[in-house]
Amino acid sequence: MDEKTSNTNQTSTTQSTTVIASQDGSAAVKIESPAAGGTEHRQAYGTAKTENLRDSGAWRFVLPAFVVLLCLALLAIPLLILGPLLYGSLAPQQHVQLTWVWIVMILIEVGTAAVIIWGLVKIFMTQAGNYSE
């Protein structure tokens, strides 16, 4: 088997590192430490050198703005449907009064939306401050 072996002594500690590369491109790393008294076998499966891990930080503004828009939509869409139904039930030509149904449905919708919005604000708006640099 054609394997390349190179030993590298680190200057800050007394560890010896051995890198073994095979023909298929995978690499294995052995770290020998006299302090630990054993050998540790590590194998690299990817190429981390090619990944760009820099973050622009735009998600700190985009995510809360998106959550606010969804919360507004959570309130607006049902109210846009229930509002005209409530208004239509207030007309004097109606024989069956369903005003109480629309009022109860609006109260249930606003209460449910308030609980959901409170949870989303608690999750997304308070956590964004923890990631500030």
Secondary structure, DSSP 8 states (H G I E B T S, - for coil): ---EEEEEE-SSSS-EEEEEE-TTS-EEEEEEETTTTEEEEEEE-S-GGG------STHHHHHHHHHHHHHHHHHHHHHHHHHHHHHHHTSTT-SS--HHHHHHHHHHHHHHHHHHHHHHIIIIIHHGGGG--
